[in-house]
């Protein structure tokens, strides 16, 4: 059974993960959506040929299992240190049963299951709790009701605080109070002193600022499940680890959150169609004499229109003449062809998504380790409940 990663093991694993990411940069830095023929295709033509011939069912199965995906690529490409065990972390056993129904009011089923799993993994906090970026305080309400500790729920949106207060009153969660505040402001950092800070799926700078505040601000401990690593102030990720040589752009950080397992089939079809249409536009821009250029997100309403209307709208926005109606069918087929090729070639890049994510979480642990905290990294739930299932848990020294 895989043991939990703790202080020295976290540092060692971070170094291993970074070494692999540096060595394998040609496989993951280039995005197939933007570059139809990544450089690895010419270096490993047999790898590309295998992907292009792979049945879609087999490809989907491979993409749905990170360990299998890493093993598949490591069997075909020699990258020092790259192996399936590199991304393994301990899976925490769930304790306790279902929570009282009154604490679950207003919580969607999947979210409730994530909250229960997170709270179960954390156990009884060693001090009063600060719920970071609380929303309506669903996690804090559960903790206050089941762990017998006071919870302060910090949330920037007054409307969410008000809704959370009503839910706490209805559930008779007397130990929970709400504070309207911005977690990115110094006043929030000052609130960590003496508290155990919990953050389920805090994004980017929100979890980075929390770790910095906890490490230097006298927190009793933290329990963080990070999410959306790319939501940063800066355009490049700045590692906490002073010995890090890896530089990753904010755009490249999206790789760490590309795994999704919760979308309904209809949403998947809509997402795929949107990608095909965008690639058709890219093909038209190339045919018009331009290369690939990034473009702003496409309004969802455009995707509800016929393909011809979509092309007219995006061409107008991007300052490009619309294609003639006689070219639309061919462009749509080209978008579909490119999408199929992209999906297959993206398997190579996606083989590093969990490597990237685990490196980010190990790096996030660095200031806590340096400050003397006892730190562990585990998986608090199965990836089918949420792929963002890594839990960084730290207890202050003494």
N, C-alpha and C positions, 0 to 999 in steps of 0.2 A: 504494500500500500504506500502511496506517495505521502511523504511527511510534509507538514506545513513548512513554508519558507519562513525562517526567522532571521534575525539580524545579520549574522555573517553569511548565511546562505543567500539572503536577499542580495547582498553586495556582490557575492560571487556570481549569482545568476544574472544580475544586471550586466556585469562585465562580459559574461558569455553571450548574452542576447545582443549586446552592442557590437561585439566582434562579428557575429553572424550578419547583423544588419549592414555593417560596413563592408564586409566581404561580398554580400549579395546585393548591393545597391543597384546594379544594372537590372535586376529582376523585379524590383519593387518601386523604384523611383518613377519610371515612365508609366503613364496611365494609358491603357489601351484605348480609352474613349478619345483621347487627344492625339495619340500616336498609333496609327493603324498597324504599324510594323515596328514593335519595340526592338531594341538592338539585340536582345537575347535570341530572337527568332533566327537571325542569320548565324549566330554562334552555335545554336542547338537546333538545327532544322528537324532532326528526328523527334525532338520533344514537341515541336509545333505540329508536325505531321500526326503524331499520336493524338494530340488534342483535337485536331480538325476531324479526325475519324471517329472520335469517341462518341458513342450513343449519348443523347441528351440525358437519359435516365441515369447512366453511369456517371456523367459529369455532375449532375445535381447531387447524387449520393456522395461523391467525392467532396464537393463544396460544402456539404452539410456536416462534415467531420474534420475538424482542424487537425487532429492527430494523424488521421489517414492522409490528409492532404500534404502535410509536412513529410510523412513517410514516403508518399508517392514521389514527391519531388527529390527528396534526398536519395532515393534509389536510382535516380536518373542524372543527377547533377552533384558533383563533389564540391560541397561547400564546407570548409572546416568548422566543426562544432555543430553543424545543422542536423538535428535529429528530432524525432517526435517527443522524446523525453524533455526537450528544452522548454516546452510550453506546459508541461504537467505541473499542476498544483494540487494540494490536498482538497478533497471535497468534504466540507463540514457536514456531520450528521445532524439531522433536524431533531430537536427535542421539543416536547410539549405537543398539545393538540390544537384544535381550532380555537380562535379567540371568541370572546363573547360577541354575540351578534350586534349588540349596541355600540361596540367600538368600531364596527365595520360599516356603519351607515355612511353612505355617500362615496364608498371606495369601489371602483371597478374590480371585477374578480381577479384579473391577472395582476393588477397593481397590489391588491390585498395579499395575494400569494407571495409576491416579492417582499412586501413589508413584513409578513409573518416570518419568512425565511431569513431575512436580514436580522430581525429582532431575535430570532432563535439563535442565530450564529453569534451574535454579540453577547447574549446572556444578560446577567444583571450588571448594569453599569456601576463602576466603583464610586461614582459621585453624582451630583445633580447633573442633568443633561441639558445641553444646548443643541436644539435641532436646527441645523444650518440650512438655509434656503428651504423653509418648511412647507411652502405652499399652504394647503389647508391643515397641515399638521397631522396628517393621518398616522405617520410613524410615531410622532411624539405622543399622540393620544393613546396609541396601543402601549407604548412603553410606560407612560404614566399610570395606566390602568393595571398593567400586569407585572410591573417590576417594582412598584412601590417607591418610585423616585420622583422628585419634582422635575418638570420639563419646561424649559423656556423655548418657545418656537419663534425663530427669527425669520421674517419674511418681508420682502420689499413692497409687496402689493397690499394696500390696506383692505381691499375688497376680499382677498383671500384670507387675511387675518380675521376679518369679521365673520366670514363663513366658517372658519376653523373654530372660532370662539363659540358659535352656535352649536356646532357639532360636539364640542367638548362639554357644553352645558347639557345637551341632550343625552350624552353618554355618561354624565356625572363624573367626568374626568377632572376632579378638583385640582389635581396636581399640575395641570397644564395651563400656562399663561402664554400670551402672544405679545411679541414686540415688533412693531413696524420699523424696519431698518434695512439698509443696503449692506450685504455681506462683503462688498468690495471696499467699504469705507473703514477708516481706522477705528471708529467707534465699535464696529462689529468685532474687530480683532481683539479689542479690550475685553469683550464679553467672554472670551474663552477661559480666562483665569479661573482655576479651581473647578472647572466644569469638564465633563466628558462630552465631547462634541460628536454628534451623529449626523451623517450626510449620505442619504441614499440617492445615488445618481446625480451628484453635483457636477456641473460642467466646467471644464477648462480652468479659467482663472479662479472660479469659485472654489474648486478643490485645492488649487495651488496656494491661494491666499490662506485657506484654512490651515494647511500644513505649516506654512511659514508662521502663522499666528500661534498655532499650538506649540511648535518647537521652541519659540522664543517668548511665549506669553504665559507660561505657567499652567497650561491645560492639564487636567487629570488624565486625559487620554483622548483618543479619537477613534471613530469607526467610520470609514469612508468607502463607498462604492463609487468609483469615478465614472464619468460618462463624458461624451462629446469633448474629447481632448483638444480639438481644434478651436474651441471657442476661447481665443486668447486676444489680449490687447495687441500683442506684437505679431508680426508676420512670420517670425521664426520661433520655434520652441527653444527655450533657454533651459538646458538641463540643470537640475539642482546639484548634480555630481560634478565636482570641480575637475575630475580627471576625464570627463566625457569628451570624446572626439566626434561624436555623431551630431550632425546638424540636420534638422528636419523642418521643412516649411510648414506653415499652418495648413496649407493645402494638402500636403503629403500626410498630415496627421489624420485625415479622413480615413486612411487605410485601416486604422485601429478600430473603427466602428462600422466597417462594411458588412460585418456578419449580422444578418437579421433572420430570425426564425419565427417571428410572431405575426407577419403580415398575412391577411386573408388572400386566397387565390385571386380574387378580383383585383385587389390592390397590386399584386404582383404583375398581373396582366397589364394593368394601367401603367405601372412603372416601366415595364418593358416596351410598351407602345410609345411612351414618351421618349425613351432613349432612342428608339428607331427613328422617330420623327426628327429628333435633334441631329442624329447622324445623317439623315437625309439633307437637312439644311447645311451641315458641314460639307457634304459632298457637292451641294450646289455652290457654296462659296468657293470651293476649290475649282470647280468647273468655270467659275466666273473670274478666275485668275488670282484668288487669294489663298493663303495658307490657313492653318487652324488658328483661330483666335478664341480666347475665352469669351463667354457672353453671360449676361446677367441671367438669373433664374427665370424660367418661363412661367408666366401666370397660369395657374391650374385651369382657369376658364378657357384658355386657348386650346387646351387638350380636349375640351368637350366639343370643339368645332370640327368640321371636316378637315382633312389633311390640307386641302387647297387653301382654306382660310388660315390655318396655322402658318403655312409657308408665307402667305401674303403679309401676315402680321409681323412675323419675326424678321422677314426681309426688310420691311418698312422700318422696324426699330433699329436694325443693324446697318441701315443705309445701303441696302443691296437691292437691285432690281429683282422683282418676283419672276420665278420661272414661268414660261408659257405653259398653258394647260396640257399641251402635248408632251411635256417633259415630266409631268407629275408622277405618272405611273412608274416610269423608270427610276425616278429619284426615290420613291417609296421602296421599291425593290432593292435599290442600292443601300438604303438605310437599314433594311432588314438583313441584307447580306453582311454589312459591316457589324451589325449588332451580333449576329451569330459568331462571326470571327472574334469580335471583342470579348464576348462571353467566354469563349474557349480559351483565348489567350490570357484573360484576366485570372484564370486559375493559378497561373504561375505567380502573379503578384499577390493574390489572396493567400497564398501559402505562407506569407509573412505577416498577415494581419494580427494573429495572436502573438507572434514574436514581438511586433511593435507594441501592442497593448501591454503585454507583460513587462516589457522594458520600461514603458512609461510609468507603470505602477511601482516597479522597483525603484525607479528614479525618484518618484514621489515620496518614497519611504526614506530617502537619504537624509533630509534635514532632521527627521525624527530619530533616526539611528545615531546621527552625529550628536544630538542633544541628550542621548542616553536612554531614550524610550525603549521599552521591550516591544518589538514590532513583529507582526506576522502577516503573511499574505496567504489567503485561502480562497476557495470558491464557495460562496454562501448558498448557492442554489444550482440546479441543473441549467445548462445553457438553453434548454427548450423553454424555460420560464423567462429567462432573459440572457442574451449573450454577454451583457455587461454584468457579469456575476463575480468579479474579483472584489474581495473585501480586504482592505488594509486596516488592520486593528493595531492600535498602539496604546501602551500604558506608561504613564510617566514614571521616572525612576524614583526609588524611595518608598 
